[in-house]
Amino acid sequence: MRHSVWFMKTVGTPGHVNVRMVREIAKLRYQRNFHPLGTVQQLNAILASGSISRFSKQVKAPTIVLHGSADGLLPASQGRVVAKTIPNAKFHLIEGMAHDIPEYYQPYMVDLISNHLLDE
């Protein structure tokens, strides 16, 4: 749980990390399947996969890429690259949000997604 709280405080949106919820989720995940090497395996899979551009270029569905301006794990420039490689994709930078989806930002994100779907 300490690691989960540290991680979310590190990559989560400043001022919006719900520590109690992080602990609850960490407990559920631990009870479901504790596998210490899982994170290392996930990171290895990400690094081994390389660029996704050959796949994203094939996306035909209307696409919106949402990215937090405070994301310290994946810079906004990476979200812009993904949006540029998907034909006709739209990119939205969400000011202040990091590498999570805090409750505070959810109504705004729902509006962005709803408007995107209605415009198509």
The first five atom37 places (N, CA, C, CB, O) and aatype in JSON, in Angstrom:
{
  "aatype": [12, 1, 8, 15, 19, 17, 13, 12, 11, 16, 19, 7, 16, 14, 7, 8, 19, 2, 19, 1, 12, 19, 1, 6, 9, 0, 11, 10, 1, 18, 5, 1, 2, 13, 8, 14, 10, 7, 16, 19, 5, 5, 10, 2, 0, 9, 10, 0, 15, 7, 15, 9, 15, 1, 13, 15, 11, 5, 19, 11, 0, 14, 16, 9, 19, 10, 8, 7, 15, 0, 3, 7, 10, 10, 14, 0, 15, 5, 7, 1, 19, 19, 0, 11, 16, 9, 14, 2, 0, 11, 13, 8, 10, 9, 6, 7, 12, 0, 8, 3, 9, 14, 6, 18, 18, 5, 14, 18, 12, 19, 3, 10, 9, 15, 2, 8, 10, 10, 3, 6],
  "atom_mask": [
    [1, 1, 1, 1, 1],
    [1, 1, 1, 1, 1],
    [1, 1, 1, 1, 1],
    [1, 1, 1, 1, 1],
    [1, 1, 1, 1, 1],
    [1, 1, 1, 1, 1],
    [1, 1, 1, 1, 1],
    [1, 1, 1, 1, 1],
    [1, 1, 1, 1, 1],
    [1, 1, 1, 1, 1],
    [1, 1, 1, 1, 1],
    [1, 1, 1, 0, 1],
    [1, 1, 1, 1, 1],
    [1, 1, 1, 1, 1],
    [1, 1, 1, 0, 1],
    [1, 1, 1, 1, 1],
    [1, 1, 1, 1, 1],
    [1, 1, 1, 1, 1],
    [1, 1, 1, 1, 1],
    [1, 1, 1, 1, 1],
    [1, 1, 1, 1, 1],
    [1, 1, 1, 1, 1],
    [1, 1, 1, 1, 1],
    [1, 1, 1, 1, 1],
    [1, 1, 1, 1, 1],
    [1, 1, 1, 1, 1],
    [1, 1, 1, 1, 1],
    [1, 1, 1, 1, 1],
    [1, 1, 1, 1, 1],
    [1, 1, 1, 1, 1],
    [1, 1, 1, 1, 1],
    [1, 1, 1, 1, 1],
    [1, 1, 1, 1, 1],
    [1, 1, 1, 1, 1],
    [1, 1, 1, 1, 1],
    [1, 1, 1, 1, 1],
    [1, 1, 1, 1, 1],
    [1, 1, 1, 0, 1],
    [1, 1, 1, 1, 1],
    [1, 1, 1, 1, 1],
    [1, 1, 1, 1, 1],
    [1, 1, 1, 1, 1],
    [1, 1, 1, 1, 1],
    [1, 1, 1, 1, 1],
    [1, 1, 1, 1, 1],
    [1, 1, 1, 1, 1],
    [1, 1, 1, 1, 1],
    [1, 1, 1, 1, 1],
    [1, 1, 1, 1, 1],
    [1, 1, 1, 0, 1],
    [1, 1, 1, 1, 1],
    [1, 1, 1, 1, 1],
    [1, 1, 1, 1, 1],
    [1, 1, 1, 1, 1],
    [1, 1, 1, 1, 1],
    [1, 1, 1, 1, 1],
    [1, 1, 1, 1, 1],
    [1, 1, 1, 1, 1],
    [1, 1, 1, 1, 1],
    [1, 1, 1, 1, 1],
    [1, 1, 1, 1, 1],
    [1, 1, 1, 1, 1],
    [1, 1, 1, 1, 1],
    [1, 1, 1, 1, 1],
    [1, 1, 1, 1, 1],
    [1, 1, 1, 1, 1],
    [1, 1, 1, 1, 1],
    [1, 1, 1, 0, 1],
    [1, 1, 1, 1, 1],
    [1, 1, 1, 1, 1],
    [1, 1, 1, 1, 1],
    [1, 1, 1, 0, 1],
    [1, 1, 1, 1, 1],
    [1, 1, 1, 1, 1],
    [1, 1, 1, 1, 1],
    [1, 1, 1, 1, 1],
    [1, 1, 1, 1, 1],
    [1, 1, 1, 1, 1],
    [1, 1, 1, 0, 1],
    [1, 1, 1, 1, 1],
    [1, 1, 1, 1, 1],
    [1, 1, 1, 1, 1],
    [1, 1, 1, 1, 1],
    [1, 1, 1, 1, 1],
    [1, 1, 1, 1, 1],
    [1, 1, 1, 1, 1],
    [1, 1, 1, 1, 1],
    [1, 1, 1, 1, 1],
    [1, 1, 1, 1, 1],
    [1, 1, 1, 1, 1],
    [1, 1, 1, 1, 1],
    [1, 1, 1, 1, 1],
    [1, 1, 1, 1, 1],
    [1, 1, 1, 1, 1],
    [1, 1, 1, 1, 1],
    [1, 1, 1, 0, 1],
    [1, 1, 1, 1, 1],
    [1, 1, 1, 1, 1],
    [1, 1, 1, 1, 1],
    [1, 1, 1, 1, 1],
    [1, 1, 1, 1, 1],
    [1, 1, 1, 1, 1],
    [1, 1, 1, 1, 1],
    [1, 1, 1, 1, 1],
    [1, 1, 1, 1, 1],
    [1, 1, 1, 1, 1],
    [1, 1, 1, 1, 1],
    [1, 1, 1, 1, 1],
    [1, 1, 1, 1, 1],
    [1, 1, 1, 1, 1],
    [1, 1, 1, 1, 1],
    [1, 1, 1, 1, 1],
    [1, 1, 1, 1, 1],
    [1, 1, 1, 1, 1],
    [1, 1, 1, 1, 1],
    [1, 1, 1, 1, 1],
    [1, 1, 1, 1, 1],
    [1, 1, 1, 1, 1],
    [1, 1, 1, 1, 1],
    [1, 1, 1, 1, 1]
  ],
  "atom_positions": [
    [[0.81, -1.19, 0.0], [0.0, 0.0, 0.0], [0.86, 1.26, 0.0], [-0.93, -0.01, 1.19], [0.55, 2.24, -0.67]],
    [[1.96, 1.22, 0.76], [2.85, 2.39, 0.78], [3.36, 2.7, -0.61], [4.03, 2.15, 1.73], [3.41, 3.86, -1.02]],
    [[3.74, 1.66, -1.35], [4.24, 1.89, -2.71], [3.15, 2.47, -3.59], [4.77, 0.58, -3.32], [3.41, 3.4, -4.36]],
    [[1.94, 1.96, -3.5], [0.83, 2.47, -4.32], [0.56, 3.94, -4.02], [-0.44, 1.65, -4.09], [0.34, 4.74, -4.93]],
    [[0.56, 4.29, -2.75], [0.33, 5.68, -2.36], [1.47, 6.56, -2.89], [0.21, 5.82, -0.82], [1.23, 7.62, -3.45]],
    [[2.72, 6.1, -2.7], [3.87, 6.86, -3.21], [3.76, 7.04, -4.72], [5.21, 6.14, -2.86], [3.95, 8.14, -5.24]],
    [[3.43, 5.96, -5.43], [3.36, 6.03, -6.89], [2.28, 7.02, -7.34], [3.07, 4.64, -7.48], [2.53, 7.84, -8.21]],
    [[1.1, 6.94, -6.75], [0.02, 7.84, -7.16], [0.32, 9.29, -6.79], [-1.29, 7.4, -6.54], [-0.07, 10.21, -7.51]],
    [[1.01, 9.49, -5.67], [1.41, 10.86, -5.33], [2.47, 11.38, -6.3], [1.94, 10.93, -3.89], [2.6, 12.58, -6.5]],
    [[3.22, 10.45, -6.89], [4.27, 10.82, -7.84], [3.69, 11.11, -9.23], [5.31, 9.7, -7.94], [4.09, 12.09, -9.86]],
    [[2.77, 10.28, -9.71], [2.26, 10.44, -11.08], [0.83, 10.98, -11.12], [2.31, 9.11, -11.81], [0.33, 11.33, -12.19]],
    [[0.18, 11.06, -9.97], [-1.2, 11.52, -9.92], [-1.31, 13.04, -9.98], [0.0, 0.0, 0.0], [-0.32, 13.75, -9.84]],
    [[-2.52, 13.49, -10.19], [-2.79, 14.92, -10.31], [-2.59, 15.62, -8.96], [-4.21, 15.16, -10.84], [-3.25, 15.26, -7.98]],
    [[-1.7, 16.61, -8.92], [-1.44, 17.32, -7.67], [-2.74, 17.88, -7.07], [-0.44, 18.46, -7.91], [-3.53, 18.54, -7.74]],
    [[-2.93, 17.59, -5.78], [-4.11, 18.07, -5.08], [-5.36, 17.24, -5.28], [0.0, 0.0, 0.0], [-6.41, 17.56, -4.72]],
    [[-5.27, 16.17, -6.07], [-6.45, 15.37, -6.37], [-6.26, 13.88, -6.11], [-6.84, 15.56, -7.81], [-7.1, 13.07, -6.5]],
    [[-5.17, 13.5, -5.45], [-4.95, 12.09, -5.15], [-5.74, 11.73, -3.9], [-3.43, 11.78, -4.96], [-5.52, 12.28, -2.83]],
    [[-6.67, 10.78, -4.06], [-7.49, 10.32, -2.96], [-6.76, 9.14, -2.31], [-8.94, 9.91, -3.46], [-6.89, 8.0, -2.75]],
    [[-6.0, 9.41, -1.26], [-5.14, 8.41, -0.63], [-5.97, 7.24, -0.1], [-4.33, 9.03, 0.52], [-5.56, 6.08, -0.23]],
    [[-7.13, 7.51, 0.48], [-7.98, 6.44, 1.0], [-8.39, 5.49, -0.14], [-9.23, 7.02, 1.69], [-8.35, 4.27, 0.03]],
    [[-8.77, 6.04, -1.28], [-9.17, 5.21, -2.41], [-7.97, 4.45, -2.97], [-9.81, 6.08, -3.5], [-8.1, 3.28, -3.36]],
    [[-6.81, 5.08, -3.02], [-5.6, 4.41, -3.5], [-5.31, 3.2, -2.62], [-4.39, 5.38, -3.5], [-4.98, 2.13, -3.12]],
    [[-5.44, 3.36, -1.32], [-5.2, 2.25, -0.39], [-6.21, 1.12, -0.6], [-5.25, 2.74, 1.06], [-5.85, -0.05, -0.6]],
    [[-7.48, 1.49, -0.78], [-8.51, 0.49, -0.99], [-8.26, -0.31, -2.27], [-9.88, 1.14, -1.06], [-8.39, -1.53, -2.28]],
    [[-7.9, 0.38, -3.34], [-7.62, -0.29, -4.61], [-6.38, -1.16, -4.48], [-7.42, 0.74, -5.74], [-6.37, -2.28, -5.0]],
    [[-5.35, -0.68, -3.8], [-4.13, -1.47, -3.6], [-4.45, -2.75, -2.83], [-3.07, -0.64, -2.84], [-3.94, -3.82, -3.16]],
    [[-5.3, -2.63, -1.82], [-5.68, -3.81, -1.03], [-6.43, -4.82, -1.9], [-6.56, -3.39, 0.17], [-6.15, -6.02, -1.85]],
    [[-7.37, -4.34, -2.7], [-8.13, -5.23, -3.59], [-7.21, -5.92, -4.6], [-9.22, -4.45, -4.33], [-7.34, -7.12, -4.85]],
    [[-6.3, -5.17, -5.16], [-5.37, -5.75, -6.14], [-4.46, -6.79, -5.49], [-4.52, -4.65, -6.8], [-4.17, -7.83, -6.07]],
    [[-4.01, -6.49, -4.29], [-3.16, -7.43, -3.57], [-3.91, -8.72, -3.28], [-2.65, -6.8, -2.26], [-3.39, -9.81, -3.48]],
    [[-5.14, -8.59, -2.82], [-5.95, -9.76, -2.5], [-6.3, -10.56, -3.76], [-7.24, -9.34, -1.78], [-6.4, -11.79, -3.71]],
    [[-6.48, -9.87, -4.86], [-6.85, -10.55, -6.11], [-5.68, -11.37, -6.66], [-7.3, -9.52, -7.14], [-5.86, -12.52, -7.06]],
    [[-4.5, -10.76, -6.7], [-3.37, -11.47, -7.29], [-2.08, -10.69, -7.04], [-3.58, -11.68, -8.81], [-1.74, -9.79, -7.81]],
    [[-1.39, -11.02, -5.99], [-0.11, -10.38, -5.69], [0.97, -11.02, -6.55], [0.24, -10.49, -4.18], [1.25, -12.21, -6.42]],
    [[1.58, -10.23, -7.41], [2.62, -10.73, -8.29], [3.68, -9.63, -8.43], [2.03, -11.16, -9.7], [3.57, -8.78, -9.32]],
    [[4.7, -9.64, -7.57], [5.68, -8.55, -7.54], [6.35, -8.27, -8.88], [6.73, -8.86, -6.53], [6.7, -7.12, -9.16]],
    [[6.54, -9.27, -9.7], [7.22, -9.04, -10.99], [6.28, -8.51, -12.06], [7.87, -10.32, -11.47], [6.72, -8.19, -13.16]],
    [[5.0, -8.4, -11.75], [4.03, -7.94, -12.74], [4.36, -6.58, -13.32], [0.0, 0.0, 0.0], [4.27, -6.38, -14.53]],
    [[4.76, -5.64, -12.47], [5.1, -4.3, -12.95], [6.32, -4.33, -13.85], [5.35, -3.35, -11.77], [6.36, -3.66, -14.88]],
    [[7.31, -5.12, -13.47], [8.52, -5.24, -14.29], [8.17, -5.87, -15.64], [9.6, -6.09, -13.56], [8.67, -5.43, -16.68]],
    [[7.32, -6.89, -15.62], [6.91, -7.53, -16.88], [6.14, -6.55, -17.76], [6.06, -8.78, -16.59], [6.31, -6.54, -18.98]],
    [[5.28, -5.74, -17.15], [4.52, -4.75, -17.92], [5.46, -3.74, -18.55], [3.48, -4.04, -17.02], [5.32, -3.4, -19.72]],
    [[6.42, -3.25, -17.79], [7.39, -2.29, -18.32], [8.2, -2.91, -19.45], [8.32, -1.79, -17.2], [8.43, -2.27, -20.47]],
    [[8.64, -4.15, -19.28], [9.38, -4.83, -20.35], [8.53, -4.96, -21.61], [9.83, -6.22, -19.87], [9.03, -4.77, -22.72]],
    [[7.26, -5.28, -21.45], [6.36, -5.4, -22.61], [6.22, -4.06, -23.32], [4.98, -5.93, -22.18], [6.22, -4.0, -24.55]],
    [[6.09, -2.98, -22.54], [5.97, -1.64, -23.13], [7.24, -1.31, -23.92], [5.72, -0.57, -22.04], [7.17, -0.84, -25.05]],
    [[8.4, -1.55, -23.3], [9.66, -1.22, -23.96], [9.91, -2.1, -25.19], [10.83, -1.37, -22.98], [10.44, -1.63, -26.19]],
    [[9.52, -3.35, -25.12], [9.75, -4.28, -26.23], [8.82, -4.01, -27.4], [9.58, -5.71, -25.76], [9.15, -4.33, -28.54]],
    [[7.65, -3.42, -27.14], [6.68, -3.22, -28.23], [7.11, -2.12, -29.19], [5.32, -2.88, -27.65], [6.72, -2.15, -30.36]],
    [[7.89, -1.16, -28.72], [8.34, -0.09, -29.6], [7.2, 0.85, -29.97], [0.0, 0.0, 0.0], [6.22, 0.98, -29.24]],
    [[7.34, 1.48, -31.11], [6.37, 2.46, -31.56], [5.03, 1.81, -31.92], [6.91, 3.23, -32.77], [4.99, 0.73, -32.51]],
    [[3.95, 2.48, -31.56], [2.62, 1.99, -31.93], [2.11, 2.65, -33.21], [1.63, 2.23, -30.79], [0.98, 2.39, -33.63]],
    [[2.92, 3.5, -33.82], [2.45, 4.28, -34.96], [1.97, 3.42, -36.12], [3.55, 5.2, -35.44], [1.04, 3.81, -36.83]],
    [[2.57, 2.26, -36.33], [2.11, 1.42, -37.45], [0.69, 0.91, -37.19], [3.07, 0.24, -37.66], [-0.04, 0.61, -38.13]],
    [[0.32, 0.81, -35.92], [-1.03, 0.39, -35.58], [-1.98, 1.58, -35.56], [-1.05, -0.32, -34.23], [-3.1, 1.49, -36.06]],
    [[-1.53, 2.68, -34.97], [-2.42, 3.84, -34.86], [-2.76, 4.43, -36.23], [-1.77, 4.92, -33.98], [-3.84, 5.0, -36.39]],
    [[-1.89, 4.29, -37.19], [-2.19, 4.76, -38.55], [-3.36, 4.01, -39.17], [-0.95, 4.62, -39.44], [-3.98, 4.49, -40.12]],
    [[-3.64, 2.83, -38.65], [-4.72, 1.99, -39.21], [-6.08, 2.26, -38.56], [-4.36, 0.53, -39.04], [-7.09, 1.71, -39.0]],
    [[-6.11, 3.09, -37.53], [-7.37, 3.37, -36.83], [-8.3, 4.13, -37.77], [-7.12, 4.19, -35.53], [-7.93, 5.14, -38.35]],
    [[-9.51, 3.62, -37.91], [-10.5, 4.24, -38.8], [-11.59, 4.97, -38.01], [-11.14, 3.18, -39.7], [-12.27, 5.84, -38.56]],
    [[-11.76, 4.64, -36.75], [-12.81, 5.23, -35.94], [-12.48, 6.67, -35.57], [-13.04, 4.39, -34.66], [-11.31, 7.02, -35.42]],
    [[-13.5, 7.5, -35.44], [-13.25, 8.86, -34.95], [-12.56, 8.79, -33.59], [-14.59, 9.68, -34.85], [-13.0, 8.05, -32.7]],
    [[-11.5, 9.53, -33.43], [-10.66, 9.37, -32.25], [-10.39, 10.7, -31.58], [-9.35, 8.7, -32.61], [-10.14, 11.72, -32.23]],
    [[-10.43, 10.67, -30.25], [-10.04, 11.82, -29.44], [-8.96, 11.33, -28.48], [-11.28, 12.45, -28.67], [-9.11, 10.3, -27.82]],
    [[-7.88, 12.08, -28.4], [-6.79, 11.75, -27.49], [-6.8, 12.8, -26.39], [-5.38, 11.69, -28.23], [-6.64, 14.0, -26.65]],
    [[-6.99, 12.35, -25.15], [-7.0, 13.24, -23.99], [-5.72, 13.02, -23.21], [-8.27, 13.0, -23.09], [-5.32, 11.89, -22.96]],
    [[-5.07, 14.12, -22.83], [-3.79, 13.99, -22.13], [-3.68, 15.11, -21.09], [-2.6, 14.04, -23.12], [-4.04, 16.26, -21.36]],
    [[-3.19, 14.76, -19.92], [-3.02, 15.75, -18.86], [-1.74, 16.55, -19.02], [0.0, 0.0, 0.0], [-0.69, 16.01, -19.36]],
    [[-1.84, 17.84, -18.78], [-0.66, 18.71, -18.91], [0.37, 18.46, -17.81], [-1.08, 20.18, -18.88], [1.54, 18.78, -17.98]],
    [[-0.07, 17.88, -16.68], [0.84, 17.63, -15.55], [1.31, 16.18, -15.5], [0.16, 17.98, -14.24], [1.83, 15.73, -14.48]],
    [[1.13, 15.44, -16.59], [1.53, 14.03, -16.63], [3.05, 13.94, -16.62], [0.95, 13.31, -17.88], [3.71, 14.31, -17.59]],
    [[3.61, 13.45, -15.51], [5.05, 13.31, -15.38], [5.57, 11.97, -15.86], [0.0, 0.0, 0.0], [6.78, 11.77, -15.95]],
    [[4.66, 11.05, -16.18], [5.07, 9.73, -16.66], [5.19, 9.73, -18.17], [4.07, 8.66, -16.21], [6.17, 9.23, -18.73]],
    [[4.18, 10.28, -18.84], [4.2, 10.42, -20.3], [3.94, 11.88, -20.64], [3.13, 9.47, -20.98], [2.84, 12.38, -20.41]],
    [[4.91, 12.57, -21.19], [4.73, 13.98, -21.52], [3.61, 14.19, -22.55], [6.04, 14.56, -22.04], [3.31, 13.3, -23.35]],
    [[3.01, 15.36, -22.51], [1.93, 15.69, -23.44], [2.38, 15.55, -24.89], [1.43, 17.11, -23.18], [1.57, 15.26, -25.77]],
    [[3.66, 15.75, -25.14], [4.16, 15.61, -26.52], [3.9, 14.2, -27.04], [5.67, 15.93, -26.58], [3.69, 14.02, -28.24]],
    [[3.92, 13.2, -26.16], [3.65, 11.82, -26.59], [2.19, 11.66, -26.99], [4.0, 10.82, -25.46], [1.88, 10.97, -27.97]],
    [[1.29, 12.29, -26.25], [-0.12, 12.27, -26.63], [-0.36, 12.95, -27.96], [0.0, 0.0, 0.0], [-1.17, 12.49, -28.77]],
    [[0.36, 14.04, -28.19], [0.23, 14.75, -29.48], [0.72, 13.86, -30.63], [1.03, 16.08, -29.46], [0.12, 13.84, -31.7]],
    [[1.81, 13.14, -30.4], [2.34, 12.24, -31.44], [1.3, 11.17, -31.77], [3.67, 11.58, -30.97], [1.05, 10.88, -32.94]],
    [[0.7, 10.58, -30.75], [-0.33, 9.56, -30.98], [-1.47, 10.16, -31.8], [-0.87, 8.99, -29.64], [-1.92, 9.55, -32.77]],
    [[-1.93, 11.34, -31.41], [-3.03, 11.98, -32.14], [-2.66, 12.27, -33.6], [-3.43, 13.29, -31.43], [-3.5, 12.15, -34.49]],
    [[-1.41, 12.65, -33.83], [-0.98, 12.95, -35.21], [-0.9, 11.7, -36.08], [0.38, 13.64, -35.19], [-1.06, 11.77, -37.29]],
    [[-0.64, 10.55, -35.46], [-0.51, 9.34, -36.27], [-1.85, 8.67, -36.54], [0.4, 8.35, -35.58], [-1.94, 7.81, -37.41]],
    [[-2.9, 9.06, -35.82], [-4.24, 8.51, -36.07], [-4.95, 9.46, -37.04], [-5.06, 8.34, -34.73], [-5.09, 10.65, -36.74]],
    [[-5.38, 8.97, -38.18], [-6.03, 9.84, -39.16], [-7.21, 10.62, -38.56], [-6.51, 9.01, -40.36], [-8.11, 10.03, -37.96]],
    [[-7.17, 11.93, -38.73], [-8.24, 12.84, -38.3], [-8.5, 12.85, -36.79], [-9.52, 12.47, -39.01], [-9.57, 13.28, -36.36]],
    [[-7.57, 12.4, -36.0], [-7.75, 12.41, -34.54], [-7.68, 13.84, -34.01], [-6.68, 11.54, -33.85], [-7.04, 14.71, -34.59]],
    [[-8.37, 14.04, -32.91], [-8.34, 15.34, -32.23], [-7.59, 15.16, -30.9], [-9.8, 15.9, -32.0], [-7.74, 14.14, -30.22]],
    [[-6.8, 16.16, -30.55], [-6.02, 16.13, -29.31], [-6.55, 17.19, -28.36], [-4.51, 16.34, -29.59], [-6.78, 18.33, -28.77]],
    [[-6.74, 16.82, -27.1], [-7.14, 17.78, -26.07], [-6.19, 17.67, -24.9], [-8.62, 17.55, -25.62], [-6.05, 16.6, -24.3]],
    [[-5.55, 18.77, -24.57], [-4.69, 18.83, -23.39], [-5.55, 19.29, -22.22], [-3.47, 19.8, -23.61], [-6.21, 20.33, -22.3]],
    [[-5.54, 18.52, -21.15], [-6.35, 18.85, -19.98], [-5.43, 19.48, -18.94], [-7.07, 17.59, -19.41], [-4.61, 18.8, -18.31]],
    [[-5.59, 20.78, -18.77], [-4.71, 21.55, -17.88], [-4.78, 21.06, -16.44], [-5.07, 23.02, -17.93], [-5.86, 20.93, -15.86]],
    [[-3.61, 20.79, -15.87], [-3.5, 20.42, -14.48], [-3.63, 18.94, -14.18], [0.0, 0.0, 0.0], [-3.24, 18.5, -13.1]],
    [[-4.17, 18.15, -15.12], [-4.35, 16.72, -14.87], [-3.03, 15.99, -15.14], [-5.48, 16.15, -15.76], [-2.24, 16.39, -15.99]],
    [[-2.82, 14.91, -14.39], [-1.59, 14.13, -14.54], [-1.9, 12.76, -15.15], [-0.87, 13.96, -13.17], [-2.73, 12.67, -16.05]],
    [[-1.25, 11.71, -14.66], [-1.38, 10.36, -15.24], [-2.45, 9.55, -14.53], [-0.03, 9.63, -15.18], [-2.25, 8.37, -14.22]],
    [[-3.56, 10.18, -14.27], [-4.69, 9.52, -13.64], [-5.96, 10.22, -14.13], [-4.58, 9.54, -12.07], [-5.89, 11.14, -14.95]],
    [[-7.08, 9.8, -13.63], [-8.34, 10.45, -14.0], [-9.09, 10.78, -12.72], [-9.21, 9.53, -14.95], [-10.02, 10.07, -12.33]],
    [[-8.7, 11.88, -12.05], [-9.35, 12.22, -10.79], [-10.83, 12.56, -11.0], [-8.64, 13.4, -10.13], [-11.24, 13.0, -12.07]],
    [[-11.59, 12.34, -9.95], [-13.03, 12.6, -9.99], [-13.32, 14.04, -10.44], [-13.66, 12.35, -8.61], [-14.29, 14.27, -11.17]],
    [[-12.51, 14.98, -10.02], [-12.69, 16.39, -10.37], [-12.77, 16.6, -11.88], [-11.55, 17.21, -9.78], [-13.56, 17.42, -12.35]],
    [[-11.95, 15.88, -12.64], [-11.87, 16.07, -14.1], [-12.87, 15.22, -14.88], [-10.48, 15.76, -14.57], [-13.06, 15.44, -16.08]],
    [[-13.5, 14.27, -14.25], [-14.38, 13.35, -14.97], [-15.54, 14.02, -15.69], [-14.92, 12.34, -14.01], [-15.79, 13.66, -16.84]],
    [[-16.27, 14.96, -15.09], [-17.36, 15.6, -15.85], [-16.86, 16.32, -17.11], [-18.09, 16.6, -14.96], [-17.5, 16.27, -18.16]],
    [[-15.72, 16.98, -16.99], [-15.13, 17.66, -18.15], [-14.76, 16.65, -19.25], [-13.88, 18.46, -17.73], [-15.01, 16.89, -20.43]],
    [[-14.17, 15.54, -18.84], [-13.79, 14.52, -19.82], [-15.01, 13.89, -20.47], [-12.94, 13.44, -19.15], [-15.01, 13.63, -21.67]],
    [[-16.06, 13.66, -19.69], [-17.3, 13.11, -20.26], [-17.86, 14.09, -21.29], [-18.35, 12.83, -19.13], [-18.32, 13.67, -22.35]],
    [[-17.84, 15.39, -20.99], [-18.31, 16.39, -21.95], [-17.48, 16.36, -23.23], [-18.26, 17.79, -21.33], [-18.03, 16.4, -24.32]],
    [[-16.15, 16.29, -23.09], [-15.29, 16.23, -24.28], [-15.61, 15.01, -25.14], [-13.81, 16.2, -23.86], [-15.72, 15.12, -26.36]],
    [[-15.74, 13.88, -24.5], [-16.01, 12.64, -25.22], [-17.4, 12.67, -25.84], [-15.87, 11.42, -24.29], [-17.58, 12.28, -27.0]],
    [[-18.4, 13.13, -25.08], [-19.77, 13.22, -25.61], [-19.82, 14.14, -26.82], [-20.74, 13.72, -24.52], [-20.41, 13.79, -27.84]],
    [[-19.22, 15.32, -26.7], [-19.21, 16.26, -27.84], [-18.5, 15.67, -29.03], [-18.53, 17.58, -27.45], [-18.92, 15.85, -30.17]],
    [[-17.42, 14.97, -28.77], [-16.67, 14.32, -29.88], [-17.55, 13.3, -30.59], [-15.39, 13.63, -29.34], [-17.59, 13.26, -31.82]],
    [[-18.26, 12.49, -29.83], [-19.13, 11.47, -30.43], [-20.31, 12.08, -31.16], [-19.63, 10.51, -29.37], [-20.72, 11.58, -32.21]],
    [[-20.86, 13.16, -30.62], [-22.0, 13.81, -31.26], [-21.61, 14.55, -32.52], [-22.67, 14.77, -30.29], [-22.42, 14.7, -33.43]],
    [[-20.36, 15.02, -32.58], [-19.88, 15.74, -33.77], [-19.63, 14.8, -34.94], [-18.62, 16.49, -33.45], [-19.6, 15.25, -36.08]],
    [[-19.46, 13.51, -34.67], [-19.1, 12.57, -35.73], [-20.32, 12.09, -36.49], [-18.36, 11.38, -35.16], [-20.19, 11.3, -37.42]]
  ]
}
